[in-house]
Amino acid sequence: MSTVTIPKTKYESLKKQAAAYRRILSAPREMLCTLSHTPNKETRAAIRELERGGGKRFNSVDELFEDALGKNWRKKVQ
């Protein structure tokens, strides 16, 4: 297994994005409406985007990091 070091600011940004997508993808739309709280503006916008077929799909973690950090991401994180 290899180790990757990501700049803290980029890591925090990716972590927040991943958490938002995980929340959305882990619960069907109907369940979101029955929660004790109302999704915030950012979450509602993300739900609409996904319902319209938006969002990005990656075939590998390498593709995800290339998209987030650029083509030479491995050099940037060492």
Backbone torsions as a table, in degrees:
resi	resn	phi	psi	omega
1	MET	NA	137.0	179.6
2	SER	-100.3	159.0	-179.5
3	THR	-107.7	137.5	178.1
4	VAL	-121.8	132.6	176.7
5	THR	-107.6	127.0	-177.9
6	ILE	-116.6	137.5	176.4
7	PRO	-54.1	140.4	-174.3
8	LYS	-55.7	-42.3	-178.8
9	THR	-64.1	-41.6	179.1
10	LYS	-68.9	-39.1	178.8
11	TYR	-60.9	-46.1	-179.2
12	GLU	-62.7	-40.1	178.5
13	SER	-63.6	-47.6	178.6
14	LEU	-63.0	-38.6	-179.8
15	LYS	-63.1	-43.2	178.5
16	LYS	-65.6	-42.5	179.2
17	GLN	-64.0	-44.0	-179.9
18	ALA	-62.9	-40.7	179.6
19	ALA	-64.2	-41.6	179.3
20	ALA	-63.6	-46.3	179.0
21	TYR	-65.5	-38.7	180.0
22	ARG	-62.6	-42.0	178.4
23	ARG	-62.3	-44.3	-177.1
24	ILE	-68.8	-46.1	-175.2
25	LEU	-74.8	-20.8	-176.5
26	SER	-85.3	-10.7	-179.0
27	ALA	-129.4	131.6	175.2
28	PRO	-61.2	155.1	-178.8
29	ARG	-52.5	-41.1	-178.3
30	GLU	-61.0	-37.9	-179.3
31	MET	-68.4	-34.6	179.8
32	LEU	-60.3	-33.9	-179.2
33	CYS	-74.7	-19.9	-177.8
34	THR	-97.3	-0.5	178.4
35	LEU	-67.5	160.0	-177.2
36	SER	-74.4	-6.7	177.6
37	HIS	-128.9	160.1	178.6
38	THR	-92.6	133.0	177.5
39	PRO	-57.2	142.8	-179.8
40	ASN	-73.8	175.7	-175.4
41	LYS	-58.0	-43.9	-178.8
42	GLU	-63.8	-41.9	180.0
43	THR	-67.6	-42.1	177.9
44	ARG	-61.5	-40.0	178.4
45	ALA	-65.0	-39.8	178.7
46	ALA	-65.6	-38.8	177.8
47	ILE	-62.7	-47.8	179.0
48	ARG	-59.5	-43.1	-180.0
49	GLU	-59.3	-45.9	-179.4
50	LEU	-68.4	-37.7	178.3
51	GLU	-64.4	-28.8	179.4
52	ARG	-87.3	6.8	178.9
53	GLY	87.4	9.5	-179.7
54	GLY	-79.7	-170.1	-178.5
55	GLY	94.0	168.2	-179.8
56	LYS	-115.5	143.9	174.9
57	ARG	-117.6	141.3	-179.8
58	PHE	-125.9	141.5	179.2
59	ASN	-85.8	-12.1	-179.4
60	SER	-158.6	164.2	175.5
61	VAL	-64.8	-36.1	178.2
62	ASP	-58.2	-43.2	178.4
63	GLU	-62.8	-41.4	179.1
64	LEU	-60.6	-48.8	-178.9
65	PHE	-67.4	-35.2	177.0
66	GLU	-62.5	-41.5	179.3
67	ASP	-66.1	-42.6	-176.3
68	ALA	-76.7	-38.3	-171.3
69	LEU	-113.4	-8.4	179.4
70	GLY	104.4	167.0	-173.5
71	LYS	-57.5	-40.0	-178.1
72	ASN	-98.8	40.2	-174.7
73	TRP	-59.7	-32.3	-178.3
74	ARG	-63.2	-38.1	178.6
75	LYS	-68.8	-32.3	-178.2
76	LYS	-72.4	-26.0	-173.9
77	VAL	-100.0	0.8	179.8
78	GLN	-88.2	NA	NA
